[in-house]
Amino acid sequence: MADAVTAALLPIRETLLTGKKAPAWEPEQVVRAHWFDTARAIGALVARRGISPEEALALMRAEAFRTGRSLADITTDILRDPPRTW
């Protein structure tokens, strides 16, 4: 499922980054905030754990699935919590 979502979002990546046109399903500011915060959280996990970005995103997705929380919630936790937590 994660691969399907990724495949659906990759073609519009440039649109999300340039702001030329926001996807119809989300306000532009929500998409931008989630996109960039998630990238920052992935970078934090890469630095903290010495893992690849792919492994970091998989870890975040697994935590979201395990807890029933959204990826945005997991992202917020990673960016807010001290390094030892994640």
TIMI-2910 file (N, C-alpha, C, CB; in pm, 1 decimal, decimal comma, always signed):
<rs>
+----------+----------+----------+----------+----------+----------+----------+----------+----------+----------+----------+----------+------+
!      n_x !      n_y !      n_z !     ca_x !     ca_y !     ca_z !      c_x !      c_y !      c_z !     cb_x !     cb_y !     cb_z ! resn !
+----------+----------+----------+----------+----------+----------+----------+----------+----------+----------+----------+----------+------+
!    +81,4 !   -117,4 !     +0,0 !     +0,0 !     +0,0 !     +0,0 !    +87,1 !   +125,7 !     +0,0 !    -93,3 !     -1,2 !   +119,2 !  Met !
!   +191,7 !   +123,8 !    +79,5 !   +281,9 !   +239,0 !    +83,1 !   +344,0 !   +263,3 !    -53,5 !   +391,7 !   +218,2 !   +187,9 !  Ala !
!   +379,3 !   +156,2 !   -122,6 !   +436,0 !   +171,0 !   -256,4 !   +334,8 !   +231,5 !   -352,9 !   +484,0 !    +35,9 !   -308,9 !  Asp !
!   +209,0 !   +194,1 !   -339,0 !   +104,7 !   +249,6 !   -426,4 !    +87,2 !   +398,9 !   -401,5 !    -29,1 !   +176,3 !   -404,5 !  Ala !
!    +88,2 !   +438,1 !   -275,1 !    +75,1 !   +581,0 !   -242,4 !   +195,5 !   +657,8 !   -295,3 !    +61,1 !   +601,7 !    -89,1 !  Val !
!   +313,0 !   +602,2 !   -276,8 !   +434,3 !   +666,3 !   -326,4 !   +428,9 !   +681,5 !   -477,8 !   +558,3 !   +585,9 !   -285,5 !  Thr !
!   +387,6 !   +575,6 !   -546,0 !   +377,0 !   +581,9 !   -692,2 !   +277,3 !   +688,1 !   -736,5 !   +336,1 !   +445,8 !   -748,4 !  Ala !
!   +172,0 !   +706,0 !   -659,9 !    +71,6 !   +806,6 !   -695,1 !   +122,9 !   +948,2 !   -670,5 !    -56,6 !   +783,3 !   -615,4 !  Ala !
!   +205,2 !   +966,5 !   -569,1 !   +252,2 !  +1100,5 !   -533,4 !   +377,0 !  +1144,0 !   -609,6 !   +279,9 !  +1106,2 !   -386,3 !  Leu !
!   +460,4 !  +1051,2 !   -651,0 !   +584,7 !  +1089,0 !   -717,8 !   +563,3 !  +1172,7 !   -843,3 !   +662,0 !   +966,0 !   -753,3 !  Leu !
!   +465,6 !  +1142,0 !   -927,8 !   +446,5 !  +1225,2 !  -1047,0 !   +409,6 !  +1370,4 !  -1015,4 !   +339,4 !  +1164,8 !  -1133,4 !  Pro !
!   +353,0 !  +1395,2 !   -899,5 !   +315,0 !  +1533,3 !   -866,2 !   +412,8 !  +1599,0 !   -769,4 !   +175,4 !  +1535,8 !   -806,4 !  Ile !
!   +524,6 !  +1532,1 !   -742,6 !   +625,2 !  +1585,3 !   -649,9 !   +665,7 !  +1727,3 !   -687,7 !   +748,8 !  +1494,7 !   -647,3 !  Arg !
!   +696,6 !  +1749,6 !   -813,4 !   +740,0 !  +1882,1 !   -857,3 !   +630,4 !  +1986,3 !   -834,5 !   +779,7 !  +1878,9 !  -1005,6 !  Glu !
!   +507,4 !  +1946,8 !   -857,2 !   +395,3 !  +2037,7 !   -833,1 !   +389,1 !  +2075,5 !   -685,7 !   +262,3 !  +1973,5 !   -877,6 !  Thr !
!   +409,0 !  +1977,4 !   -599,6 !   +404,7 !  +2003,7 !   -455,9 !   +519,0 !  +2096,0 !   -413,0 !   +411,3 !  +1871,8 !   -377,6 !  Leu !
!   +635,3 !  +2075,3 !   -470,6 !   +752,2 !  +2153,6 !   -431,0 !   +752,1 !  +2294,5 !   -489,3 !   +877,8 !  +2082,2 !   -473,2 !  Leu !
!   +701,7 !  +2309,7 !   -609,0 !   +704,3 !  +2441,3 !   -673,0 !   +583,3 !  +2524,8 !   -639,1 !   +714,2 !  +2426,3 !   -821,8 !  Thr !
!   +475,5 !  +2462,5 !   -596,5 !   +355,6 !  +2536,2 !   -561,3 !   +276,5 !  +2585,8 !   -680,2 !   +391,5 !  +2650,7 !   -476,3 !  Gly !
!   +305,6 !  +2532,6 !   -797,8 !   +234,6 !  +2578,3 !   -916,5 !    +86,4 !  +2545,3 !   -910,4 !   +295,6 !  +2517,1 !  -1040,3 !  Lys !
!    +53,7 !  +2431,4 !   -853,7 !    -85,9 !  +2392,4 !   -842,2 !    -98,2 !  +2290,1 !   -730,4 !   -140,0 !  +2335,3 !   -976,6 !  Lys !
!   -182,8 !  +2316,8 !   -634,3 !   -201,2 !  +2224,1 !   -522,6 !   -293,1 !  +2110,6 !   -564,2 !   -258,3 !  +2297,0 !   -399,2 !  Ala !
!   -271,0 !  +1989,9 !   -512,1 !   -361,9 !  +1880,0 !   -541,6 !   -503,0 !  +1913,2 !   -493,1 !   -311,9 !  +1749,7 !   -476,6 !  Pro !
!   -598,9 !  +1862,1 !   -561,0 !   -738,5 !  +1892,5 !   -529,1 !   -780,9 !  +1840,6 !   -391,9 !   -828,8 !  +1834,1 !   -635,0 !  Ala !
!   -713,6 !  +1737,8 !   -342,6 !   -757,5 !  +1675,5 !   -217,7 !   -704,0 !  +1741,8 !    -91,7 !   -717,3 !  +1533,1 !   -217,2 !  Trp !
!   -614,6 !  +1836,7 !   -102,5 !   -559,5 !  +1902,7 !    +15,9 !   -530,8 !  +2049,5 !    -13,2 !   -431,1 !  +1831,6 !    +62,8 !  Glu !
!   -547,7 !  +2134,7 !    +85,8 !   -501,1 !  +2272,8 !    +68,9 !   -348,6 !  +2272,9 !    +54,7 !   -545,6 !  +2362,3 !   +189,7 !  Pro !
!   -297,5 !  +2363,2 !    -23,8 !   -153,5 !  +2367,4 !    -52,1 !    -69,0 !  +2374,9 !    +74,1 !   -121,6 !  +2485,5 !   -140,7 !  Glu !
!   -107,7 !  +2458,3 !   +170,0 !    -26,1 !  +2474,6 !   +290,8 !    -18,4 !  +2345,8 !   +372,6 !    -82,3 !  +2587,1 !   +377,1 !  Gln !
!   -123,6 !  +2265,0 !   +371,0 !   -122,8 !  +2137,5 !   +443,1 !    -26,5 !  +2041,0 !   +376,4 !   -264,4 !  +2076,4 !   +449,0 !  Val !
!    -32,6 !  +2033,3 !   +245,1 !    +56,6 !  +1944,1 !   +170,7 !   +201,8 !  +1985,5 !   +192,0 !    +21,8 !  +1945,1 !    +20,1 !  Val !
!   +230,4 !  +2113,3 !   +177,5 !   +367,9 !  +2160,4 !   +194,9 !   +420,0 !  +2132,6 !   +335,3 !   +376,3 !  +2309,4 !   +165,5 !  Arg !
!   +341,0 !  +2161,4 !   +436,8 !   +383,9 !  +2139,3 !   +575,2 !   +412,8 !  +1992,0 !   +599,3 !   +276,9 !  +2189,1 !   +673,9 !  Ala !
!   +323,6 !  +1906,2 !   +555,6 !   +343,1 !  +1762,8 !   +577,3 !   +463,6 !  +1711,3 !   +499,3 !   +217,2 !  +1685,0 !   +536,9 !  His !
!   +476,2 !  +1753,1 !   +375,2 !   +585,7 !  +1705,4 !   +288,9 !   +721,4 !  +1740,7 !   +349,4 !   +573,6 !  +1766,2 !   +146,9 !  Trp !
!   +739,9 !  +1867,4 !   +383,4 !   +869,4 !  +1911,8 !   +433,0 !   +896,9 !  +1863,9 !   +575,3 !   +877,5 !  +2062,4 !   +427,4 !  Phe !
!   +796,1 !  +1859,8 !   +659,8 !   +815,9 !  +1808,4 !   +795,4 !   +851,9 !  +1660,3 !   +792,5 !   +689,7 !  +1830,6 !   +880,3 !  Asp !
!   +788,0 !  +1584,9 !   +706,5 !   +819,6 !  +1442,5 !   +695,1 !   +963,4 !  +1423,8 !   +648,3 !   +722,2 !  +1372,7 !   +598,2 !  Thr !
!  +1006,4 !  +1503,0 !   +551,9 !  +1144,8 !  +1494,9 !   +505,1 !  +1243,0 !  +1528,5 !   +617,4 !  +1166,4 !  +1589,6 !   +386,0 !  Ala !
!  +1209,5 !  +1627,5 !   +698,4 !  +1295,1 !  +1662,9 !   +812,7 !  +1300,4 !  +1549,8 !   +915,0 !  +1244,5 !  +1791,6 !   +880,0 !  Arg !
!  +1186,7 !  +1486,2 !   +940,8 !  +1182,6 !  +1375,4 !  +1036,9 !  +1263,5 !  +1256,6 !   +984,7 !  +1036,4 !  +1332,6 !  +1064,6 !  Ala !
!  +1253,5 !  +1229,8 !   +856,3 !  +1333,5 !  +1122,3 !   +797,0 !  +1481,3 !  +1153,1 !   +816,2 !  +1300,4 !  +1104,6 !   +646,0 !  Ile !
!  +1520,6 !  +1277,2 !   +788,5 !  +1660,4 !  +1316,7 !   +807,6 !  +1705,7 !  +1302,4 !   +951,2 !  +1680,7 !  +1458,7 !   +762,9 !  Gly !
!  +1617,6 !  +1334,8 !  +1044,4 !  +1652,1 !  +1320,8 !  +1186,1 !  +1676,8 !  +1174,2 !  +1221,4 !  +1540,3 !  +1379,0 !  +1275,0 !  Ala !
!  +1591,5 !  +1085,0 !  +1171,6 !  +1610,6 !   +942,6 !  +1200,6 !  +1736,7 !   +888,4 !  +1134,0 !  +1488,8 !   +862,2 !  +1154,4 !  Leu !
!  +1765,4 !   +934,8 !  +1013,5 !  +1888,5 !   +893,0 !   +945,4 !  +2009,7 !   +929,9 !  +1030,1 !  +1898,8 !   +958,3 !   +804,9 !  Val !
!  +2010,4 !  +1052,3 !  +1080,3 !  +2122,9 !  +1099,0 !  +1161,8 !  +2129,3 !  +1027,6 !  +1296,7 !  +2112,8 !  +1249,5 !  +1183,8 !  Ala !
!  +2015,6 !  +1007,9 !  +1359,1 !  +2011,9 !   +948,7 !  +1493,3 !  +2044,5 !   +800,7 !  +1492,8 !  +1876,3 !   +969,6 !  +1555,5 !  Arg !
!  +1994,8 !   +729,5 !  +1393,9 !  +2007,3 !   +584,2 !  +1394,1 !  +2109,1 !   +529,3 !  +1295,6 !  +1875,7 !   +524,0 !  +1365,2 !  Arg !
!  +2158,2 !   +614,9 !  +1206,9 !  +2254,5 !   +567,8 !  +1107,2 !  +2191,9 !   +472,3 !  +1006,7 !  +2370,9 !   +499,9 !  +1175,8 !  Gly !
!  +2068,1 !   +499,4 !   +968,2 !  +1997,3 !   +415,2 !   +873,1 !  +1972,8 !   +493,3 !   +744,3 !  +1863,8 !   +364,8 !   +933,0 !  Ile !
!  +1927,1 !   +423,9 !   +641,3 !  +1899,4 !   +490,6 !   +514,3 !  +1766,8 !   +566,8 !   +522,6 !  +1895,6 !   +387,8 !   +398,4 !  Ser !
!  +1746,1 !   +663,1 !   +434,0 !  +1617,0 !   +732,8 !   +431,4 !  +1499,7 !   +638,0 !   +408,4 !  +1617,8 !   +839,3 !   +323,5 !  Pro !
!  +1520,4 !   +537,0 !   +325,2 !  +1414,3 !   +439,0 !   +300,5 !  +1378,8 !   +362,5 !   +427,4 !  +1456,7 !   +341,0 !   +190,8 !  Glu !
!  +1481,4 !   +325,2 !   +503,2 !  +1457,3 !   +255,9 !   +629,9 !  +1387,8 !   +347,2 !   +730,4 !  +1589,2 !   +204,2 !   +688,4 !  Glu !
!  +1425,4 !   +474,0 !   +730,9 !  +1363,6 !   +569,5 !   +823,5 !  +1215,5 !   +585,7 !   +792,0 !  +1434,8 !   +706,3 !   +816,6 !  Ala !
!  +1182,2 !   +600,6 !   +664,6 !  +1041,5 !   +615,0 !   +627,3 !   +964,5 !   +487,2 !   +657,5 !  +1028,5 !   +650,9 !   +478,5 !  Leu !
!  +1025,2 !   +372,1 !   +633,5 !   +959,5 !   +244,5 !   +665,8 !   +934,6 !   +233,8 !   +815,6 !  +1044,9 !   +125,1 !   +617,6 !  Ala !
!  +1030,1 !   +277,5 !   +896,2 !  +1015,0 !   +276,5 !  +1041,6 !   +899,7 !   +367,0 !  +1084,3 !  +1145,7 !   +320,8 !  +1109,7 !  Leu !
!   +891,9 !   +484,7 !  +1023,2 !   +784,0 !   +578,0 !  +1055,4 !   +648,3 !   +521,0 !  +1015,5 !   +807,1 !   +712,2 !   +985,7 !  Met !
!   +641,6 !   +461,4 !   +898,6 !   +515,8 !   +401,2 !   +852,4 !   +474,7 !   +285,6 !   +943,1 !   +529,5 !   +352,1 !   +706,9 !  Arg !
!   +571,9 !   +205,2 !   +983,0 !   +542,1 !    +92,6 !  +1071,1 !   +488,7 !   +141,4 !  +1205,9 !   +667,7 !     +6,3 !  +1091,8 !  Ala !
!   +546,8 !   +248,3 !  +1256,8 !   +500,0 !   +304,4 !  +1384,1 !   +358,3 !   +359,4 !  +1369,8 !   +595,5 !   +415,5 !  +1432,8 !  Glu !
!   +331,4 !   +425,1 !  +1258,0 !   +196,1 !   +476,0 !  +1233,5 !    +96,6 !   +360,8 !  +1227,0 !   +191,3 !   +558,1 !  +1102,8 !  Ala !
!   +132,2 !   +255,2 !  +1157,0 !    +45,0 !   +138,8 !  +1145,4 !    +25,8 !    +71,7 !  +1281,4 !   +102,6 !    +38,5 !  +1044,4 !  Phe !
!   +136,8 !    +55,0 !  +1354,5 !   +131,9 !    -13,3 !  +1484,8 !    +43,6 !    +61,2 !  +1583,8 !   +272,9 !    -28,1 !  +1542,5 !  Arg !
!    +50,5 !   +192,9 !  +1582,4 !    -22,3 !   +271,9 !  +1680,9 !   -157,7 !   +322,0 !  +1632,2 !    +60,8 !   +388,1 !  +1722,2 !  Thr !
!   -184,8 !   +309,4 !  +1502,4 !   -310,0 !   +359,4 !  +1447,4 !   -312,7 !   +510,7 !  +1435,1 !   -424,7 !   +314,1 !  +1532,4 !  Gly !
!   -195,7 !   +571,2 !  +1439,1 !   -184,9 !   +717,0 !  +1426,0 !   -142,2 !   +751,4 !  +1284,0 !    -83,7 !   +775,5 !  +1529,4 !  Arg !
!   -154,6 !   +877,6 !  +1249,3 !   -117,2 !   +920,0 !  +1114,2 !    +34,0 !   +939,5 !  +1104,0 !   -190,5 !  +1050,4 !  +1076,1 !  Ser !
!    +82,8 !   +937,1 !   +980,0 !   +224,2 !   +964,1 !   +957,1 !   +259,3 !  +1105,6 !  +1002,0 !   +259,5 !   +944,6 !   +808,6 !  Leu !
!   +166,5 !  +1199,0 !   +985,6 !   +189,6 !  +1336,4 !  +1032,1 !   +210,0 !  +1340,8 !  +1183,6 !    +71,5 !  +1426,9 !   +992,4 !  Ala !
!   +134,2 !  +1259,2 !  +1258,0 !   +151,8 !  +1253,2 !  +1403,7 !   +288,6 !  +1196,9 !  +1440,4 !    +41,2 !  +1167,8 !  +1467,6 !  Asp !
!   +330,1 !  +1092,6 !  +1370,5 !   +461,4 !  +1031,3 !  +1396,4 !   +570,9 !  +1131,8 !  +1364,1 !   +480,3 !   +901,0 !  +1312,5 !  Ile !
!   +555,0 !  +1203,0 !  +1253,5 !   +650,9 !  +1306,4 !  +1214,3 !   +664,4 !  +1411,2 !  +1324,4 !   +607,8 !  +1373,2 !  +1082,2 !  Thr !
!   +553,2 !  +1457,7 !  +1376,6 !   +554,0 !  +1557,6 !  +1483,8 !   +628,1 !  +1504,9 !  +1605,8 !   +410,4 !  +1597,1 !  +1522,1 !  Thr !
!   +602,2 !  +1380,2 !  +1641,0 !   +670,5 !  +1320,1 !  +1756,6 !   +821,8 !  +1317,7 !  +1737,3 !   +619,2 !  +1177,6 !  +1780,6 !  Asp !
!   +865,1 !  +1278,1 !  +1619,3 !  +1008,9 !  +1268,5 !  +1592,7 !  +1073,9 !  +1405,6 !  +1600,6 !  +1034,5 !  +1205,8 !  +1454,8 !  Ile !
!  +1009,1 !  +1505,0 !  +1543,7 !  +1067,4 !  +1639,1 !  +1544,1 !  +1063,3 !  +1704,3 !  +1681,8 !   +995,2 !  +1726,7 !  +1444,6 !  Leu !
!   +971,5 !  +1662,3 !  +1765,4 !   +956,3 !  +1721,0 !  +1898,3 !  +1037,8 !  +1646,7 !  +2004,1 !   +810,0 !  +1722,0 !  +1937,8 !  Arg !
!  +1050,9 !  +1515,3 !  +1989,9 !  +1113,8 !  +1433,2 !  +2093,6 !  +1265,8 !  +1439,2 !  +2088,5 !  +1068,5 !  +1289,6 !  +2080,4 !  Asp !
!  +1327,3 !  +1419,5 !  +2204,1 !  +1474,6 !  +1414,7 !  +2207,0 !  +1524,9 !  +1293,7 !  +2128,4 !  +1526,8 !  +1409,0 !  +2353,7 !  Pro !
!  +1647,6 !  +1299,8 !  +2079,9 !  +1702,7 !  +1192,1 !  +1997,6 !  +1696,9 !  +1052,9 !  +2058,2 !  +1842,0 !  +1222,8 !  +1966,4 !  Pro !
!  +1707,6 !  +1039,4 !  +2187,5 !  +1709,6 !   +906,1 !  +2247,5 !  +1575,8 !   +832,3 !  +2231,4 !  +1744,8 !   +916,8 !  +2394,9 !  Arg !
!  +1466,7 !   +907,4 !  +2214,6 !  +1335,6 !   +845,3 !  +2201,9 !  +1321,2 !   +770,0 !  +2070,7 !  +1227,0 !   +949,8 !  +2213,2 !  Thr !
!  +1372,2 !   +829,6 !  +1964,9 !  +1361,1 !   +766,8 !  +1833,3 !  +1495,7 !   +717,9 !  +1794,4 !  +1305,4 !   +863,4 !  +1727,3 !  Trp !
+----------+----------+----------+----------+----------+----------+----------+----------+----------+----------+----------+----------+------+
</rs>
